[in-house]
Structures are given as structure tokens and as C-alpha cells.
Amino acid sequence: MESSTLVSFTFYSAFHGGTFDGTGAASNSHTINRSRRRLRSLSFPLPSPVQPFVGRRRGFLAFIPVAASGARGGSGRRAYRHSQAQQSLPRIPVKDIASIVAPAGAFIAITFVLWKLVEKVLIPKPKGQLSMENKSTTPPGMKWSFSPGTNLPMGNIFKIEWDSKQKLNEFVKELRTFRSVDLSGHNFGDDGLIFLAESLAFNQSVEDVDFSGNGITAAGLKAFDGILQTNILLKTLNLSGNPIGDEGTKYLSDILMGNSGIQKIQLNSTGIGDEGAKAIAELLKKNSTLRVLELNNNMIEFSGFAGLAGALLENNSIRSIHLNGNYGGPLGVASLGKGIEGNKSLRELHLHGNNMGNEGIRALVSGLSAHKGKITLLDLGNNDIGPKGAFHVANYIKKTKSLLWLNLYMNDIGDEGAELIADALKQNRTISTIDLGGNNIHMRGVSEIAQVLKDNSIITTLELGYNPIGPEGVKALCEVIKFHGKLETLKLGWCQIGPKGAEYVADALKYNTTLSTLDLRANGLGDDGAVCLARSLKIVNEALTSLDLGFNEIRDTGAFALAQALKANEDLAVTSLNLASNFLTKYGQVALTEARDHVYEMSEKEISIYF
């Protein structure tokens, strides 16, 4: 008796949990679901030698020949192998194939028609819709952009805009409430500045406002027109870090010509070149209230310096000019010196990093020496000044009766230049802070500087970092500061003094009564150096408040010694101890932390320890 097999087809849909119709079309309508429940299963007989196999792929049906259902055991397997050898596929009658295809085709056709009908009824085409060739593929409610993170639904964009407006409203409240407002780094751009500028027109409180780092361009600065002219309460305006360039500087300069309130304008890192500097020069010629002008880290060259020099001849109100990190060079600085010579008001001059060289410093000193006013601060750091340039600086030190602060950091004056500066300082009685760091000074040069401190009680801050003075150089210095001078701050970082140098420093601390800040970073002190310093602090020291021992290869042994010193000395004045970038484990850190807590419990003194 011939056996047969019933094959049942079930169709799945990839859309909304519906059923698949064999063509890729799907529907989630109730009408089609009811139709599919009636047509869901189709069954029909197949000849017994054929076993149906329904694969995972949709719409794929494979027929694999198998042995007759009545065959069992070895004879069945032999019959199967024999049939395989005879032919690769069994012969299936045409009528059987038709009985499979016809019902499936009918189901597919019916489903397709029903789907199209539902699509027409339930999803009508909007009026005025473009043809398929011009239709946008962007989903509804979406703004398309190639910028990362900007393909947001319209609802999210509206929310962001709403939040931005709310933030700006909060800024407006600050502008109307506080005397000093910091709005830096919010990147509110030109539109935000236009919105905020209106508040300054009716300003009755804020004196200092910081708009730095907000993406403001020349276009945004136009919003100040008509506003800053009438605002007389605002004293400081910071626009640093905004790409305003020469064009924006011209707009701002024109606006500020009519302002009588602003005393400090900060335009650092704003892309200003020579043309912008010339526009500011015109402002200086007409404005009589501006006291501080900051133009650091811009692109001002010779002609810009020359323009500012010409303005100084006519201006009698400016007190401080910052031109650090520009491109003045020897010629630009020389022209500025000429302008300074005829100016009476200037007090501070910042020219760090202008590559003036020995010739530039010679011309500048000539102008400073003839200056009719009183220069109190002079920053000449990182300007390629050598021993020849140091000679001109020394001459100015001897003559000046007003200079309080002198920076020669990161030049190359060497021991020869240090000797010249030391000789000049013996005759000077005004300079209290001098920075000679990074000048390739050795034991010979620092010994001359040390001798100055024997008779000079004016110098309170001395920076000698980044000079290879070694242990012998620090010995010469410490022998003097034991009992002489009035040094309050001594910086000896990166001076190669080693553990032996630490011994000399520790010995000086036992006797010195004025030194409050000591920087010994990166000197290779190790545990031996830390132990020496700890012994000194343990005995007696009532002046030192800040000790910096960072980058010194100190381990737990040194940390334990310092912890004991903090506990033992009841009169210890240290409030800040830096041990960052050393080799302490958690045991050394715990010991120092416990010592800090002990000091607080015993005397209520707070010590900040940095790891």
C-alpha cells in the first residue's frame, strides 16, 4: 500500500508580528489577519518516496528523496543507495507538482491584492507629494546633516534650542545681578552674544564680564555697537579665545572709541595680526580710560608693534601692555622702545617670547632708560637674550628707581650674565622678585647671586629653577640664607642638587626664619634626601608653610620619615606638602594621611598633602 505524507505550510512576516505572504508584502490590518487565519494552513498529499523539507529561508521548498516508508533495516539502506546511483532526483508526476504550486500561488495572489487594497485605504498619499525620483529619503521629523550627532529628530532639536535659550536667560539674570560674571567656555556663538549684548545696554550692576572661548566672530561683535558706547559701569571685557581676527578687532576698536567706562580689555589668542594691532593703536590715541591691554599669543609683527609704539606717544592713560607670544623681533621691539621713551603712563610691559635677541633688548633698554614714567614690572622671558643682552639689562637695573619685578626666565645668559646681574643687584634697592630660571647658570653664577643676598634685604622671591647648579651651587646659596637676607620664596626645581644638596637645604632650614615657600621638584632627592629634610622639620621650623618635593623618586621610607616629622613638631608651620609623581605605595600614603589627621586632632591645623 502506497503511503503519503501531508505537508503543512505556515508563512511568517517580518513586519509587526504579522504573517508572511511569500512575496515580501505584509500587513498588520485586522482584515488581512482574519483572511490569513482562514488560509493559514494548506495540506496535500505527496508520493511516498519524497520527503518535504522546509528551510529557514522564506519561500524556499526543497524535496529530498528518501526510502519508502515500508522499508526498514539494511535492505532499505541498499535500496536507497541503489536509487541514488541510478538518478540524482526522483521523477515526480506533473499532476503532483501542480497540486503543490497552485494552492500556494493562489494564496500569494490573494494576499498581495488584499495588501494593496489596505495600503490604498489606510495609507493615503499626501497631497502635493513629489514623484519617487525627487522624494526625500529622510524620515519624517528629521533634519538631515552630514555633521556627527546632528541627525536628530525635530523634537530633539527643538529641545536643544529651548535648553539653549533657557541657559541664555539664566546668563541674562547673572548680568543683571552680579558685579563679576564668568560666561567663558559656553560656546554660545554670535547669536548668543547678540542676545546677551542687549542686557549690557541697561547694565546697572556688572563690572567684569568674561566672554572668552565662546566661538564669537567679527559678525557677533557688531552687537556691541550702540551698547558699549553708553555703558559706563562695565570695567573689564574679556574676549580671549574667540576667532574675531583683524576684522572683529576693527569693529571693537571703533565701538570702544566712544566708551568711557572700560579700563581693561583682554584679546588674547584671538587671531589678531598687524592690521588689528593698528586698529587698536588708533583706539589708544583717542581713548583716555583704558588702563590694561592684553594681546598675548597673537600674530602681531613689526608693523603692528610700530603702530602701537606710535600710539604710546599720544596716549597718557595706559598702564599695562601684554604682548607675550607675538612676533615683534628685534625691529618691532626697538620701535616699541621708541614709543615707550615718550610715554609717561606705562607701568607694566610684558614681552615674553618675542625673539628680540641681544639687539632688541639693547634698543628696548635704551627706551626704558629714557622713559619719563615709572616701570614697575618687566617681563623679558624666552627672548634669546645672551650675556651681551644681560649686560644691557644689568645697566638698566643699576639705573632704575621703580622696577619691582624682573623676569629673565628661559634665556641663555649663563654664568657670565649671572655675574653681571648680580653686580647690578648689589646697587639696586627696588627689585623684590627676580626670575633667572632656565639660563644655564652653574655653581659659579649662583655663588655670585648668593653673595647679593648678604647685603640685599629687598629681594623676597628668587627663581633659579632649571639651572644645573648642582649640590655645590646649592651649598653656596644655603650658607648665605642661613643667617642673611629676607628670602620668602626660593625655587630650585630641576637643579640637579641630589641627596647631598638636600642635606645643605635641611641644614639651612634649621636656622632660617623667613623662608615660607620652597620648591625642590625633580632633583633626584630619593629617600635619603627626604629623610634629611624630615630631620630638619622635626627639630624646629616655624616659617616654612609650603614644601614641594614632587618628581623626586621618594619611596615609602622617605614618606614615613616625613610623616613622623609632621607628628613630632607641634610648632610646624607646613600647610602644603606636595609628593606627587613619586614612588609611594598605599602604605606611605596612609602614613602621611594619618599624620595629617593627627596634626588636625592635636592642634586643628590643616595640612594639604598631594600624592
RATA-V733803 format. One line per field, one symbol per residue. ss: DSSP state (H for helix, E for strand, L for the rest). phi: phi as a letter, one per 40 degrees, with the letter a starting at -180 (. if undefined). burial: I if it has 24 or more other C-alpha atoms within 12 Angstrom, else O. A space follows every 10 residues. Layout:
# RATA-V733803
ss: ???
phi: ???
burial: ???
This chain:
# RATA-V733803
ss: LLLEEELLLL LLLLLLLLLL LLLLLLLLLH HHHHHHHHHL LLLLEEELLE EEEELLLLLL EEEEELLLLL LLHHHHHHHH HHHHHHLLLL LLLHHHHHHH HHHHHHHHHH HHHHHHHHHH HHLLLLLLLL LLLLLLLLLL LELLLLLLLL LLEHHHHHHH HHHHHHHHHH HHHHHLLLLE EELLLLLLHH HHHHHHHHHH HLLLLLLEEE LLLLLLLHHH HHHHLLLLLL LLLLLEEELL LLLLHHHHHH HHHHHHLLLL LLLEEELLLL LLLHHHHHHH HHHHHHLLLL LEEELLLLLL LHHHHHHHHH HHLLLLLLLE EELLLLLLHH HHHHHHHHHH HLLLLLLEEE LLLLLLHHHH HHHHHHHHHL LLLLLLEEEL LLLLLLHHHH HHHHHHHHHL LLLLEEELLL LLLHHHHHHH HHHHHLLLLL LLEEELLLLL LLHHHHHHHH HHHHHLLLLL EEELLLLLLH HHHHHHHHHH HLLLLLLLEE ELLLLLLHHH HHHHHHHHHL LLLLLLEEEL LLLLLHHHHH HHHHHHHHHL LLLLLEEELL LLLLLHHHHH HHHHHHHHLL LLLLLEEELL LLLLLHHHHH HHHHHHHHHH HHHLLLLEEE L
phi: .ccbbcbbbb bbbcbfgcbc bgbgcaabcc ccdcccccbc bbbacbcccb bcbbccccgb bbbbcbcccc cagccccccc ccccccacbc cbcccccccc cdcccccccc cccccccccc ccbccccgcc cccbcccccd gbccacccgb cbddcccccc cccccccccc ccccccbccb bbbcgcfcgc cccdccdccc cbcbacbbbb bcgbgcbdcc cccccgbccc cbccbbbbbc gbccgccccc dccccccccb bcbbbbbcfb gcbccccccc dccccbcbbc bbbbbcfbbc bdcccccccc cccbcbbcba bbbcgbbcgd ccccccdccc dcbbccbbbb bdgbfcgccc cccccccccc cccbcbbbbb cfbfcbdccc cccccccccc bbcbbbbbdf bacgcccccc ccccccccbb cbbbbbcgbf cbdccccccc ccccbcbccb bbbbcgbccg cccccccccc cdbbgbdbbb bbcfbgcgcc cccccccccc bcbbcbbbbb cfbgcgcccc ccccccccca abbcbbbbbc fbfcbcdccc cccccccccc cccdbabbbc gbbccccccc cccccdcccc ccbgccbcbb b
burial: OOOOOOIOII IIOOOOOIII IIIOIIIIIO OIIOIIOOII OIOOOIIIII IIOOOOOOOO OOIOIIIIOO OOOOOOOOOI OOOOOOOOOO OOOOOOOOOI OOOIOOIIOO IIOIIOOOOO OOOOOOOOOO OOOOOOOOOO OOOOOOOOOO OOOOOOOOOO OOOOOOOIOO IIOIIIOOOO IIIIOOOIII IIIIIIIIII IOIOIIIIII IIIIIIIIII IIIIIOIIII IIIIIIIIII IIIIIIIIII IIIIIIIIII IIIIIIIIII IIIIIIIIII IIIIIIIIII IIIIIIIIII IIIIIIIIII IIIIIIIIII IIIIIIIIII IIIIIIIIII IIIIIIIIII IIIIIIIIII IIIIIIIIIO IOIIIIIIII IIIIIIIIII IIIIIIIIII OIIIIIIIII IIIIIIIIII IIIIIIIIII IIIIIIIIII IIIIIIIIII IIIIOIIIII IIIIIIIIII IIIIIIIIII IIOIIIIIII IIIIIIIIII IIIIIIIIII IIIIIIIIII IIIIIIIIII IIIIIIIIII IIIIIIIIII IIIIIIIIII IIIIIIIIII OIIIIIIIII OIIIOOOIIO IIIIIIOIIO OOOOOOIIIO I
